[in-house]
Amino acid sequence: MPTPDIYSRLTAVFRDVFDDDALTLTPATSAADIDEWDSLSHVQLIVAVEQEFGLRFTSREILRWQNVGEMAEAIAAKLNA
């Protein structure tokens, strides 16, 4: 279960990657909700998330994510493993 700290840290990463200090994340936020979220920024986002949390994700894991909530769940699972 993702903690508020995970969402707080993810929000900071997203704001940095997308250069938008007003960006607010919800578990349902997806690439369709953020105009700047394209394939290049997706790679930058994944790298930034991995650096922030000290984790590595496989391509298979990343491809399964449909929204921020699923990303946060994957982070929580790895942090609690």
N, CA, C and O atoms as a MOPAC input file, in Angstrom:
PM7 MOZYME 1SCF
protein

 N      0.84500 1    -1.18300 1     0.00000 1
 C      0.00000 1     0.00000 1     0.00000 1
 C      0.89000 1     1.24500 1     0.00000 1
 O      1.69900 1     1.42800 1     0.91000 1
 N      0.74600 1     2.09200 1    -1.00500 1
 C      1.56100 1     3.30500 1    -1.06700 1
 C      1.26700 1     4.24500 1     0.10400 1
 O      0.11600 1     4.42600 1     0.49900 1
 N      2.30500 1     4.82200 1     0.63600 1
 C      2.17100 1     5.74700 1     1.75800 1
 C      2.06100 1     7.18400 1     1.24900 1
 O      2.40200 1     7.46600 1     0.10000 1
 N      1.58300 1     8.09300 1     2.10800 1
 C      1.56600 1     9.50700 1     1.70200 1
 C      2.96900 1    10.00900 1     1.33700 1
 O      3.10700 1    10.87500 1     0.47400 1
 N      4.00900 1     9.47200 1     1.98700 1
 C      5.37900 1     9.88000 1     1.67800 1
 C      5.74100 1     9.51900 1     0.23800 1
 O      6.40800 1    10.29400 1    -0.44700 1
 N      5.30700 1     8.34900 1    -0.22100 1
 C      5.58800 1     7.94500 1    -1.59700 1
 C      4.94700 1     8.93300 1    -2.56200 1
 O      5.59000 1     9.37800 1    -3.51200 1
 N      3.68800 1     9.27900 1    -2.32800 1
 C      3.01300 1    10.23300 1    -3.21300 1
 C      3.65300 1    11.61700 1    -3.14700 1
 O      3.74400 1    12.31300 1    -4.15800 1
 N      4.09200 1    12.00900 1    -1.96700 1
 C      4.75700 1    13.30400 1    -1.82000 1
 C      6.05000 1    13.33100 1    -2.63000 1
 O      6.32400 1    14.29500 1    -3.34500 1
 N      6.83300 1    12.27600 1    -2.51500 1
 C      8.09000 1    12.20200 1    -3.25600 1
 C      7.83800 1    12.09400 1    -4.75800 1
 O      8.55100 1    12.70300 1    -5.55500 1
 N      6.82200 1    11.31900 1    -5.14200 1
 C      6.48700 1    11.21900 1    -6.56400 1
 C      6.04600 1    12.57000 1    -7.12000 1
 O      6.41700 1    12.93600 1    -8.23500 1
 N      5.26500 1    13.30200 1    -6.35400 1
 C      4.81400 1    14.61200 1    -6.79300 1
 C      6.00900 1    15.52100 1    -7.05800 1
 O      6.03500 1    16.24200 1    -8.05600 1
 N      6.98900 1    15.48700 1    -6.17500 1
 C      8.19300 1    16.30800 1    -6.36300 1
 C      8.92800 1    15.90300 1    -7.64000 1
 O      9.39900 1    16.76200 1    -8.38600 1
 N      9.02700 1    14.60000 1    -7.89100 1
 C      9.70100 1    14.11700 1    -9.10100 1
 C      8.93100 1    14.55700 1   -10.34600 1
 O      9.52400 1    15.07200 1   -11.29400 1
 N      7.62600 1    14.35800 1   -10.34400 1
 C      6.80500 1    14.75000 1   -11.49100 1
 C      6.90600 1    16.25000 1   -11.74400 1
 O      7.03200 1    16.67500 1   -12.89200 1
 N      6.85300 1    17.05300 1   -10.68700 1
 C      6.95200 1    18.50700 1   -10.85200 1
 C      8.28500 1    18.89800 1   -11.46100 1
 O      8.35300 1    19.81400 1   -12.28000 1
 N      9.34400 1    18.20800 1   -11.06400 1
 C     10.66900 1    18.49100 1   -11.60300 1
 C     10.76000 1    18.07300 1   -13.07800 1
 O     11.19000 1    18.86000 1   -13.92200 1
 N     10.35900 1    16.85000 1   -13.37900 1
 C     10.46600 1    16.33100 1   -14.74500 1
 C      9.61600 1    17.14100 1   -15.71900 1
 O     10.04900 1    17.44200 1   -16.83200 1
 N      8.40600 1    17.49000 1   -15.29200 1
 C      7.50000 1    18.21300 1   -16.18400 1
 C      7.54800 1    19.72700 1   -15.99100 1
 O      6.79300 1    20.46400 1   -16.62400 1
 N      8.43600 1    20.18100 1   -15.11500 1
 C      8.65000 1    21.61100 1   -14.87400 1
 C      7.32100 1    22.33700 1   -14.62000 1
 O      7.00700 1    23.34700 1   -15.24900 1
 N      6.54800 1    21.77600 1   -13.66400 1
 C      5.23000 1    22.32300 1   -13.34800 1
 C      5.00800 1    22.22400 1   -11.83700 1
 O      4.62900 1    21.17000 1   -11.32500 1
 N      5.24600 1    23.32600 1   -11.13700 1
 C      5.12200 1    23.34100 1    -9.68100 1
 C      3.68500 1    23.22600 1    -9.19100 1
 O      3.45500 1    23.02900 1    -7.99800 1
 N      2.72600 1    23.34500 1   -10.08400 1
 C      1.31600 1    23.25100 1    -9.70000 1
 C      0.74800 1    21.84500 1    -9.92100 1
 O     -0.41100 1    21.57800 1    -9.60000 1
 N      1.57100 1    20.95500 1   -10.46900 1
 C      1.10600 1    19.60500 1   -10.78700 1
 C      0.67500 1    18.87100 1    -9.52900 1
 O      1.42300 1    18.80800 1    -8.55300 1
 N     -0.52100 1    18.32100 1    -9.55100 1
 C     -1.05000 1    17.54100 1    -8.44000 1
 C     -1.34800 1    16.13600 1    -8.93400 1
 O     -2.04300 1    15.95900 1    -9.93500 1
 N     -0.82700 1    15.14200 1    -8.23700 1
 C     -1.03400 1    13.75200 1    -8.62600 1
 C     -2.16500 1    13.11700 1    -7.82800 1
 O     -2.39400 1    13.45000 1    -6.66500 1
 N     -2.86200 1    12.20000 1    -8.47700 1
 C     -3.80200 1    11.31400 1    -7.80700 1
 C     -3.44400 1     9.90300 1    -8.26400 1
 O     -2.69400 1     9.74800 1    -9.22800 1
 N     -3.95400 1     8.88400 1    -7.60600 1
 C     -3.67000 1     7.52900 1    -8.08000 1
 C     -4.12400 1     7.29600 1    -9.52100 1
 O     -3.55600 1     6.45400 1   -10.21700 1
 N     -5.13300 1     8.02400 1    -9.97200 1
 C     -5.66200 1     7.83500 1   -11.32000 1
 C     -4.93400 1     8.64900 1   -12.38600 1
 O     -5.21700 1     8.48300 1   -13.57200 1
 N     -4.00400 1     9.52300 1   -11.99900 1
 C     -3.27800 1    10.33800 1   -12.97700 1
 C     -2.53900 1     9.43600 1   -13.95500 1
 O     -1.86300 1     8.48700 1   -13.55500 1
 N     -2.67500 1     9.74200 1   -15.24100 1
 C     -1.98600 1     8.96600 1   -16.27300 1
 C     -1.37800 1     9.92300 1   -17.29800 1
 O     -1.54000 1    11.13900 1   -17.20200 1
 N     -0.68600 1     9.36300 1   -18.26700 1
 C     -0.05000 1    10.17600 1   -19.29800 1
 C     -1.07700 1    11.02900 1   -20.04100 1
 O     -0.74700 1    12.11600 1   -20.51500 1
 N     -2.29200 1    10.55900 1   -20.14500 1
 C     -3.33900 1    11.30900 1   -20.84100 1
 C     -3.69200 1    12.60500 1   -20.10600 1
 O     -4.25500 1    13.52100 1   -20.70600 1
 N     -3.36800 1    12.68700 1   -18.82300 1
 C     -3.70300 1    13.85500 1   -18.01400 1
 C     -2.64000 1    14.95100 1   -18.04000 1
 O     -2.90300 1    16.07700 1   -17.61800 1
 N     -1.44300 1    14.63100 1   -18.53100 1
 C     -0.32800 1    15.58300 1   -18.52500 1
 C      0.16200 1    15.75400 1   -19.96100 1
 O      0.74700 1    14.84000 1   -20.54200 1
 N     -0.08400 1    16.93200 1   -20.52200 1
 C      0.23000 1    17.18400 1   -21.92900 1
 C      1.68400 1    16.89000 1   -22.28200 1
 O      1.96700 1    16.37800 1   -23.36500 1
 N      2.59300 1    17.20500 1   -21.38900 1
 C      4.02400 1    17.04800 1   -21.67400 1
 C      4.50900 1    15.60000 1   -21.54200 1
 O      5.66300 1    15.30800 1   -21.85400 1
 N      3.64700 1    14.70100 1   -21.08600 1
 C      4.05500 1    13.30700 1   -20.83600 1
 C      4.04700 1    12.55200 1   -22.15900 1
 O      3.01500 1    12.04000 1   -22.59300 1
 N      5.21600 1    12.49300 1   -22.79200 1
 C      5.37500 1    11.75000 1   -24.03000 1
 C      6.42300 1    10.65800 1   -23.80700 1
 O      6.84500 1    10.42700 1   -22.67400 1
 N      6.83800 1     9.99500 1   -24.86700 1
 C      7.76000 1     8.86500 1   -24.70600 1
 C      9.10700 1     9.28600 1   -24.13000 1
 O      9.68000 1     8.56900 1   -23.30900 1
 N      9.61700 1    10.43400 1   -24.55000 1
 C     10.90000 1    10.90100 1   -24.03300 1
 C     10.78900 1    11.28200 1   -22.55900 1
 O     11.62700 1    10.89400 1   -21.74600 1
 N      9.76200 1    12.03700 1   -22.22500 1
 C      9.60800 1    12.43200 1   -20.82200 1
 C      9.29300 1    11.22300 1   -19.94000 1
 O      9.59000 1    11.22900 1   -18.74500 1
 N      8.68800 1    10.18500 1   -20.53200 1
 C      8.41200 1     8.95900 1   -19.77000 1
 C      9.72600 1     8.31500 1   -19.33000 1
 O      9.85600 1     7.88100 1   -18.18500 1
 N     10.68900 1     8.25700 1   -20.23300 1
 C     11.99900 1     7.69100 1   -19.89500 1
 C     12.66000 1     8.53700 1   -18.80900 1
 O     13.20500 1     8.00000 1   -17.84500 1
 N     12.61100 1     9.85500 1   -18.96800 1
 C     13.19400 1    10.75000 1   -17.96500 1
 C     12.49400 1    10.57100 1   -16.61800 1
 O     13.14300 1    10.60000 1   -15.57200 1
 N     11.19200 1    10.39100 1   -16.64100 1
 C     10.41600 1    10.19900 1   -15.41900 1
 C     10.81800 1     8.91100 1   -14.71100 1
 O     11.02700 1     8.91100 1   -13.49800 1
 N     10.92700 1     7.82500 1   -15.44700 1
 C     11.29100 1     6.54400 1   -14.84300 1
 C     12.67900 1     6.62800 1   -14.21900 1
 O     12.88400 1     6.15500 1   -13.10100 1
 N     13.62400 1     7.22000 1   -14.92200 1
 C     14.98300 1     7.36700 1   -14.38900 1
 C     14.95500 1     8.20100 1   -13.10500 1
 O     15.61400 1     7.85500 1   -12.12500 1
 N     14.20200 1     9.28500 1   -13.11200 1
 C     14.11800 1    10.15400 1   -11.93400 1
 C     13.45600 1     9.43400 1   -10.76400 1
 O     13.88600 1     9.59100 1    -9.62200 1
 N     12.42200 1     8.65200 1   -11.03100 1
 C     11.74600 1     7.89300 1    -9.96700 1
 C     12.70000 1     6.84500 1    -9.39500 1
 O     12.78700 1     6.68100 1    -8.17800 1
 N     13.40400 1     6.14800 1   -10.26000 1
 C     14.35600 1     5.13800 1    -9.78900 1
 C     15.43800 1     5.77900 1    -8.92400 1
 O     15.82800 1     5.21400 1    -7.90200 1
 N     15.92100 1     6.94100 1    -9.32000 1
 C     16.94500 1     7.63200 1    -8.53500 1
 C     16.39100 1     8.10500 1    -7.19500 1
 O     17.04900 1     7.96200 1    -6.16400 1
 N     15.19200 1     8.66500 1    -7.20400 1
 C     14.57900 1     9.18300 1    -5.97800 1
 C     14.40300 1     8.09300 1    -4.93200 1
 O     14.65100 1     8.31400 1    -3.74700 1
 N     13.97300 1     6.91100 1    -5.37600 1
 C     13.66200 1     5.83900 1    -4.43200 1
 C     14.77000 1     4.79400 1    -4.31500 1
 O     14.66300 1     3.87300 1    -3.50600 1
 N     15.83000 1     4.92400 1    -5.10900 1
 C     16.92700 1     3.96000 1    -5.05200 1
 C     16.49600 1     2.57700 1    -5.51500 1
 O     16.91900 1     1.56700 1    -4.95200 1
 N     15.65600 1     2.53400 1    -6.53600 1
 C     15.09900 1     1.27900 1    -7.03300 1
 C     15.37500 1     1.12700 1    -8.52200 1
 O     15.73400 1     2.08700 1    -9.20400 1
 N     15.20200 1    -0.09100 1    -9.01100 1
 C     15.26600 1    -0.35400 1   -10.44700 1
 C     14.01600 1    -1.13200 1   -10.82400 1
 O     13.58200 1    -2.02500 1   -10.09600 1
 N     13.44300 1    -0.78400 1   -11.96800 1
 C     12.27100 1    -1.48400 1   -12.47200 1
 C     12.59800 1    -2.13700 1   -13.79500 1
 O     13.39100 1    -1.60900 1   -14.57500 1
 N     11.99300 1    -3.28200 1   -14.05200 1
 C     12.16400 1    -3.94000 1   -15.34400 1
 C     11.21700 1    -3.29200 1   -16.34700 1
 O     10.24700 1    -2.63500 1   -15.97000 1
 N     11.50900 1    -3.48500 1   -17.60800 1
 C     10.62000 1    -2.96100 1   -18.65700 1
 C      9.23100 1    -3.56000 1   -18.50500 1
 O      8.23300 1    -2.86800 1   -18.71200 1
 N      9.15500 1    -4.80900 1   -18.15500 1
 C      7.86400 1    -5.48800 1   -17.98300 1
 C      7.04600 1    -4.81900 1   -16.88500 1
 O      5.84500 1    -4.60300 1   -17.04600 1
 N      7.69600 1    -4.49200 1   -15.76500 1
 C      6.98700 1    -3.81300 1   -14.67200 1
 C      6.44800 1    -2.46100 1   -15.13900 1
 O      5.29000 1    -2.12300 1   -14.89300 1
 N      7.29000 1    -1.70600 1   -15.80500 1
 C      6.92100 1    -0.36300 1   -16.24400 1
 C      5.76800 1    -0.40900 1   -17.24900 1
 O      4.86300 1     0.42300 1   -17.19500 1
 N      5.80200 1    -1.37100 1   -18.15300 1
 C      4.76000 1    -1.47400 1   -19.17700 1
 C      3.39300 1    -1.82300 1   -18.58500 1
 O      2.36600 1    -1.54200 1   -19.20300 1
 N      3.36800 1    -2.42300 1   -17.41200 1
 C      2.09700 1    -2.78500 1   -16.76100 1
 C      1.38400 1    -1.58800 1   -16.14700 1
 O      0.16600 1    -1.61200 1   -15.96800 1
 N      2.13500 1    -0.54800 1   -15.82500 1
 C      1.53800 1     0.60200 1   -15.14100 1
 C      0.59300 1     1.35100 1   -16.05900 1
 O      0.95200 1     1.72500 1   -17.17600 1
 N     -0.62200 1     1.56500 1   -15.57100 1
 C     -1.60700 1     2.33400 1   -16.31800 1
 C     -1.78600 1     3.73700 1   -15.75000 1
 O     -2.35200 1     4.61200 1   -16.40600 1
 N     -1.29900 1     3.94900 1   -14.51700 1
 C     -1.48300 1     5.24300 1   -13.85300 1
 C     -0.48800 1     5.40200 1   -12.70800 1
 O      0.29100 1     4.49300 1   -12.42100 1
 N     -0.52000 1     6.54000 1   -12.07000 1
 C      0.40300 1     6.84300 1   -10.97400 1
 C      0.17100 1     5.89700 1    -9.79100 1
 O      1.12100 1     5.52000 1    -9.10500 1
 N     -1.06800 1     5.52000 1    -9.55300 1
 C     -1.37000 1     4.60600 1    -8.44900 1
 C     -0.64300 1     3.28000 1    -8.60000 1
 O     -0.11700 1     2.74400 1    -7.62400 1
 N     -0.61200 1     2.75300 1    -9.80500 1
 C      0.08500 1     1.48400 1   -10.04300 1
 C      1.59300 1     1.66000 1    -9.90200 1
 O      2.28000 1     0.75800 1    -9.42200 1
 N      2.10600 1     2.80300 1   -10.31100 1
 C      3.52200 1     3.10200 1   -10.12100 1
 C      3.84000 1     3.15100 1    -8.62300 1
 O      4.83100 1     2.57500 1    -8.17300 1
 N      2.99700 1     3.83800 1    -7.86400 1
 C      3.20200 1     3.96600 1    -6.41700 1
 C      3.11900 1     2.60900 1    -5.72400 1
 O      3.87500 1     2.34300 1    -4.79000 1
 N      2.20900 1     1.75500 1    -6.17300 1
 C      2.08800 1     0.40500 1    -5.60100 1
 C      3.35600 1    -0.39300 1    -5.86100 1
 O      3.81900 1    -1.11700 1    -4.98000 1
 N      3.92300 1    -0.27300 1    -7.05600 1
 C      5.15300 1    -0.98900 1    -7.38500 1
 C      6.30800 1    -0.48600 1    -6.52100 1
 O      7.13200 1    -1.27700 1    -6.06400 1
 N      6.36700 1     0.82600 1    -6.29800 1
 C      7.41100 1     1.39200 1    -5.43100 1
 C      7.25000 1     0.86100 1    -4.02100 1
 O      8.22600 1     0.43100 1    -3.40700 1
 N      6.03200 1     0.88300 1    -3.49800 1
 C      5.78600 1     0.41500 1    -2.13800 1
 C      6.16300 1    -1.05100 1    -1.98600 1
 O      6.74600 1    -1.44400 1    -0.97600 1
 N      5.82900 1    -1.86400 1    -2.99100 1
 C      6.15100 1    -3.28600 1    -2.93300 1
 C      7.65800 1    -3.51600 1    -2.89700 1
 O      8.13700 1    -4.36500 1    -2.14600 1
 N      8.40500 1    -2.76900 1    -3.70000 1
 C      9.85500 1    -2.92300 1    -3.70100 1
 C     10.49500 1    -2.40600 1    -2.40300 1
 O     11.45800 1    -2.99100 1    -1.90600 1
 N      9.96000 1    -1.32000 1    -1.86500 1
 C     10.51200 1    -0.77100 1    -0.62500 1
 C     10.23600 1    -1.69100 1     0.55200 1
 O     11.01000 1    -1.72600 1     1.50900 1
 N      9.13700 1    -2.43500 1     0.48800 1
 C      8.75600 1    -3.32300 1     1.59100 1
 C      9.24800 1    -4.74400 1     1.39200 1
 O      9.00800 1    -5.60400 1     2.24000 1
 N      9.93100 1    -5.00700 1     0.29000 1
 C     10.39700 1    -6.36900 1    -0.00400 1
 C     11.62000 1    -6.71900 1     0.82400 1
 O     12.14800 1    -7.82500 1     0.70800 1

